[in-house]
Structures are given as C-alpha cells and as structure tokens.
C-alpha cells in the first residue's frame, strides 16, 4: 500500500483528493495539512509516534498566508529518509516549475490531470521516478528552443519580485545579494526579454509564461 499525505489550503480540494485516492487500489491517504508548516508538523508526529513515514506528499504550491509548497518541499526533502514530494497545482510558469524542482520535488502535475494520470504519478513518485505533466515537460523542453527567452532561476526570482512591486533595495535584502548584483541581473533580464523598463519586463514575463499573471 502506498501512503499519501495531502497538502492543500482548500478543504474541498483535500476532501475530493481523499475520496479519489480511497477508491484507487494500492493508494491510502493517511493525513492532511492546510499548508507547509502543518505538513511538517504532521510528518514530525508520524516519527514521534513511531509510525512509518508516508511514501508520498501531494503538495500544492500556493497556500494563502501559510508556508508555500516550494519552501515546504525544500524542508521535507532535507529530512532523514524523506517521502517523495509530488507537486499538484494550477500553475505552470517557468518560475514555479524550476523553483519546485530545485527544492527537490520528485514530480509536477497540474490539477486538471485525469484521475488515472494522478494515480500513476503517485505510484511512480513512490518508486523514486520523476513525473512531469505533459504541459510541464513541454515548458521545460521549450526553454531550449531558439528564440524563446530563457531566464536563469535567479533572474526568474528577481522578475517575480519585480512583479510584486519590490524596489531594488528590498529585492537585494530578500535574496541576500547586493543592490549592484540586482542591477546586473536586471540588465540581463532586459536584454533577454528585449525590453527597457521594469513594467515592460513584467508584462513580457507574464505574456511568455515565465511568471504568473497578477
């Protein structure tokens, strides 16, 4: 039996996922959490009770004001003998995908995946295999196509913070880099996106799916 923990801030979504998994052979939901911090506490409780750790954590990315899925994934995968983390989200931008993969996610699915695809992904993740939804795989492969702007993970981080409205000084503090380094990255971002202003860079990033539309 493959045991699964569900992490999503919407109770209706968790309830639906639980009902779906309970109908599928070899899959057993064994816990739920509304954000990343609650998921970590749940996993700690498994260890404290002497229960076997879950095989897979099915993780949403954005969870209101709580710990997001990327940070939770980073912390979970740093645990001793961690469960596999399978992202299940509505977002498929370059920034979201790369940050989740860099955090240690085993796979990345979209919430419109059919039940059989989700079940197959959970089974694959439990075995340690990498699982990517077709649109996600296409975006990753598309990063190497000629003519498509390709930003580094750091440049994507800065572009996202630009979209949040942060000035250079706050970006430097958030990322623990100097303002001069932020400015250097901005020059490269502008060159790659063929723009000459912060506003244009944000618009281009959203139009090309590098960052989320806001």
FENUR-V447922 format. One line per field, one symbol per residue. phi: phi as a letter, one per 20 degrees, with the letter a starting at -180 (. if undefined). A space follows every 10 residues. Layout:
# FENUR-V447922
phi=???
This chain:
# FENUR-V447922
phi=.eecddcaed gfffffffff ffeefmdcfc acbeafffff fffffgffem effffcdedf eeclefgfff fffgfffeff lfffddfcbe ecfgffffff fffoffbbdd feffgfffff ffffffenee ccfgffgfff fffefgnefc dfgfffgfff fgffnffgff ffffdlcfff fgffffgfff ffelccbfff fffffffemf cffd
